[in-house]
Amino acid sequence: MYKYETHMHTAETSACASAAGEQQARRYKELGYDGIIITDHFFNGNCHESIKNCKDWYKKVDMFMSGYEAAKAEGDRIGLKVFFGLEYCYCGADLLTYGVDREWLYAHPEVMSLSVFDYAGLVHDSGGVLVHAHPFREAGYLNEIRLVPHYVDGVESYNCGNASEVYNERAKWYAESFGFVQTGGTDNHHLSAERLSGIYTQTPLESIDDYVQAIKTNNIAGIIYPEKLKN
């Protein structure tokens, strides 16, 4: 079995993260993971203000990818697979986006003016997938729960960042109700994170496209469950 983190952030890109991409890669390698997917907060989420305010689209994209690039460089050096993703925010609904890359972002400067529904269509037309992260999380920064079941391909039914286990239980119920592929993720922002999650696969992932196909074909071998939260 192979272990992969599917939801994590870097200090270079996400304003709420303290762990640099290089540090994240080293820690996961030490813990026996085979790979990680960097999913920093997108321009409509909690990325650094300097990135949000950049007027040059190409530079903006390059700045956004700096955390991933730092993790990838270290991963290449130490033998850890590092893949690119992003966390798109729709009024509190966070959609993990896999299967897009730098060239895709370069080619779509209109992405920030699209509705979430057109964004989903664009990602799908490009061969990518969307996984709804922590869909039932309750927190001070969230005003409401939004579900878009006809526009996503999977549900993160286990997230270590949830403050109560009931939020994960509701996510699992939601995924089962609609027949969604289920994933797990740590939502890791800091090296101090003690509980890590992710997914297992039967075969190694050599590219983000392999993970996209695993989502599309429901070929996730299992979720990595850490010690359960207290309600």
C-alpha positions as CSV (number, residue, x, y, z in Angstrom):
1,M,0.0,0.0,0.0
2,Y,1.1,3.5,-0.8
3,K,0.4,6.6,1.4
4,Y,-0.4,10.1,0.0
5,E,-1.4,13.4,1.6
6,T,-4.1,15.0,-0.5
7,H,-4.7,18.3,1.4
8,M,-1.9,20.6,2.7
9,H,-0.6,24.1,2.6
10,T,2.7,26.0,2.5
11,A,3.8,29.2,4.2
12,E,5.1,30.6,0.9
13,T,1.5,30.8,-0.5
14,S,-1.1,30.3,2.1
15,A,-1.4,33.2,4.6
16,C,-2.6,30.8,7.4
17,A,0.3,28.4,7.1
18,S,3.6,28.4,9.0
19,A,5.3,25.4,7.4
20,A,7.4,26.1,4.3
21,G,7.1,23.7,1.3
22,E,10.6,22.3,1.9
23,Q,9.8,21.6,5.5
24,Q,6.5,19.9,4.7
25,A,8.2,17.6,2.1
26,R,10.9,16.6,4.6
27,R,8.4,15.8,7.4
28,Y,6.2,13.6,5.2
29,K,9.2,11.7,3.9
30,E,10.4,11.0,7.4
31,L,6.9,9.8,8.3
32,G,6.9,7.2,5.5
33,Y,4.6,8.9,3.0
34,D,5.1,8.2,-0.7
35,G,3.9,11.5,-1.9
36,I,2.0,14.7,-1.1
37,I,-0.3,17.0,-3.0
38,I,0.2,20.7,-2.3
39,T,-3.3,22.4,-2.3
40,D,-2.6,26.0,-1.3
41,H,-5.5,28.5,-0.9
42,F,-6.4,30.0,-4.3
43,F,-6.8,33.7,-5.1
44,N,-10.3,33.6,-3.8
45,G,-9.2,32.1,-0.5
46,N,-6.6,32.8,2.1
47,C,-3.5,33.2,0.0
48,H,-1.1,36.0,0.8
49,E,-2.3,39.5,0.0
50,S,0.7,40.2,-2.1
51,I,-0.4,37.4,-4.4
52,K,-4.0,38.5,-4.5
53,N,-3.0,42.1,-5.2
54,C,-0.5,41.3,-8.0
55,K,-1.8,42.8,-11.3
56,D,0.4,40.8,-13.6
57,W,-1.5,37.5,-14.2
58,Y,1.6,35.5,-15.1
59,K,3.6,36.7,-12.1
60,K,0.5,36.1,-9.9
61,V,0.4,32.5,-11.0
62,D,4.2,32.1,-10.5
63,M,3.9,33.6,-7.0
64,F,1.0,31.3,-6.2
65,M,3.0,28.2,-7.2
66,S,6.1,29.1,-5.1
67,G,5.1,26.9,-2.2
68,Y,4.5,23.9,-4.4
69,E,7.8,24.5,-6.2
70,A,9.8,24.6,-3.0
71,A,8.2,21.3,-1.9
72,K,8.7,19.8,-5.3
73,A,12.4,20.7,-5.4
74,E,12.9,19.1,-1.9
75,G,10.8,16.1,-2.8
76,D,12.9,15.5,-5.9
77,R,16.0,15.7,-3.8
78,I,14.9,13.2,-1.1
79,G,12.7,10.9,-3.1
80,L,9.2,12.1,-2.3
81,K,6.5,12.6,-5.0
82,V,5.1,16.1,-4.9
83,F,2.1,17.0,-6.9
84,F,0.2,20.2,-7.6
85,G,-3.4,21.1,-6.7
86,L,-5.3,24.0,-5.3
87,E,-8.1,24.8,-2.9
88,Y,-10.8,27.0,-4.6
89,C,-13.2,28.8,-2.2
90,Y,-16.9,29.3,-3.0
91,C,-18.5,31.3,-0.1
92,G,-17.1,28.8,2.4
93,A,-17.3,25.7,0.3
94,D,-13.7,24.7,-0.4
95,L,-13.1,22.6,-3.5
96,L,-9.8,20.8,-3.8
97,T,-8.9,21.0,-7.5
98,Y,-6.7,18.4,-9.1
99,G,-5.5,18.0,-12.7
100,V,-4.7,21.7,-13.5
101,D,-1.2,23.1,-13.7
102,R,0.8,26.3,-14.4
103,E,0.0,26.3,-18.1
104,W,-3.7,25.8,-17.4
105,L,-3.6,28.8,-15.0
106,Y,-1.7,30.9,-17.5
107,A,-4.3,30.1,-20.1
108,H,-7.3,31.0,-18.0
109,P,-7.0,34.5,-16.5
110,E,-10.8,34.7,-16.6
111,V,-11.0,32.0,-13.9
112,M,-11.5,34.5,-11.2
113,S,-14.5,36.1,-12.9
114,L,-16.3,32.7,-13.4
115,S,-19.1,31.4,-11.2
116,V,-18.3,28.3,-9.2
117,F,-20.4,26.4,-11.6
118,D,-18.6,27.6,-14.7
119,Y,-15.3,27.0,-12.9
120,A,-16.3,23.4,-12.3
121,G,-17.2,23.0,-15.9
122,L,-13.8,24.4,-17.0
123,V,-11.9,22.1,-14.7
124,H,-13.9,19.1,-15.9
125,D,-13.6,20.1,-19.6
126,S,-9.8,20.1,-19.0
127,G,-9.9,16.6,-17.5
128,G,-9.5,17.6,-13.8
129,V,-11.6,16.8,-10.8
130,L,-13.0,18.5,-7.7
131,V,-13.2,17.1,-4.2
132,H,-15.3,19.0,-1.6
133,A,-13.1,19.5,1.4
134,H,-14.6,19.3,4.9
135,P,-18.1,20.0,3.7
136,F,-19.7,20.2,7.1
137,R,-17.1,22.1,9.0
138,E,-18.4,24.7,11.4
139,A,-16.0,27.5,12.4
140,G,-16.0,31.2,13.2
141,Y,-14.8,32.1,9.7
142,L,-17.7,30.1,8.0
143,N,-21.1,31.7,7.8
144,E,-23.0,28.8,6.3
145,I,-22.6,25.3,4.8
146,R,-22.9,25.1,1.0
147,L,-23.1,21.9,-0.9
148,V,-22.8,21.5,-4.7
149,P,-23.2,17.8,-5.3
150,H,-23.8,18.1,-9.0
151,Y,-20.4,19.8,-9.6
152,V,-17.9,17.8,-7.6
153,D,-16.4,14.3,-8.1
154,G,-15.6,13.3,-4.6
155,V,-15.9,14.2,-0.9
156,E,-13.2,14.6,1.7
157,S,-15.0,12.5,4.3
158,Y,-12.1,12.7,6.8
159,N,-10.3,15.9,7.6
160,C,-7.9,16.3,10.5
161,G,-8.5,20.0,10.7
162,N,-12.1,19.6,11.8
163,A,-12.7,20.6,15.4
164,S,-15.2,17.8,16.0
165,E,-15.6,14.2,14.8
166,V,-19.2,14.9,14.0
167,Y,-18.2,17.1,11.0
168,N,-16.4,14.1,9.5
169,E,-19.3,11.8,10.3
170,R,-21.6,14.1,8.4
171,A,-19.2,14.3,5.5
172,K,-19.2,10.5,5.3
173,W,-23.0,10.4,5.4
174,Y,-23.1,13.0,2.5
175,A,-20.6,11.0,0.4
176,E,-22.5,7.8,0.9
177,S,-25.8,9.4,0.2
178,F,-24.6,10.6,-3.2
179,G,-22.3,7.7,-4.0
180,F,-19.2,9.9,-4.0
181,V,-15.6,8.7,-3.9
182,Q,-14.3,9.4,-0.4
183,T,-10.9,10.8,0.4
184,G,-9.0,11.8,3.5
185,G,-6.7,14.8,4.2
186,T,-4.8,16.4,7.0
187,D,-5.4,20.0,5.9
188,N,-1.9,20.5,7.2
189,H,-0.7,24.1,7.7
190,H,2.0,23.6,10.4
191,L,4.8,21.3,11.4
192,S,3.2,21.1,14.8
193,A,0.3,19.1,13.3
194,E,0.3,15.8,15.3
195,R,-2.5,14.0,13.5
196,L,-2.0,13.2,9.8
197,S,-4.4,11.7,7.3
198,G,-4.5,11.0,3.6
199,I,-5.3,8.1,1.4
200,Y,-3.9,4.7,0.5
201,T,-3.5,3.4,-3.1
202,Q,-2.7,-0.1,-4.3
203,T,-0.2,1.1,-6.9
204,P,2.1,4.1,-6.8
205,L,1.0,7.5,-8.2
206,E,3.5,8.8,-10.7
207,S,1.7,12.0,-11.5
208,I,-1.3,14.1,-10.5
209,D,-3.1,12.5,-13.5
210,D,-2.8,9.1,-11.7
211,Y,-4.6,10.6,-8.7
212,V,-7.3,12.2,-11.0
213,Q,-7.9,8.8,-12.5
214,A,-8.1,7.2,-9.1
215,I,-10.9,9.7,-8.2
216,K,-12.7,9.1,-11.5
217,T,-12.6,5.3,-11.2
218,N,-13.1,5.1,-7.4
219,N,-9.7,3.5,-7.1
220,I,-8.8,4.8,-3.6
221,A,-7.7,1.8,-1.5
222,G,-8.5,3.4,1.8
223,I,-8.3,6.5,4.1
224,I,-5.6,7.1,6.6
225,Y,-7.4,7.5,10.0
226,P,-5.5,9.0,12.9
227,E,-6.7,8.9,16.5
228,K,-10.3,10.2,16.6
229,L,-11.2,13.6,17.7
230,K,-13.2,14.3,20.9
231,N,-16.7,15.6,20.2
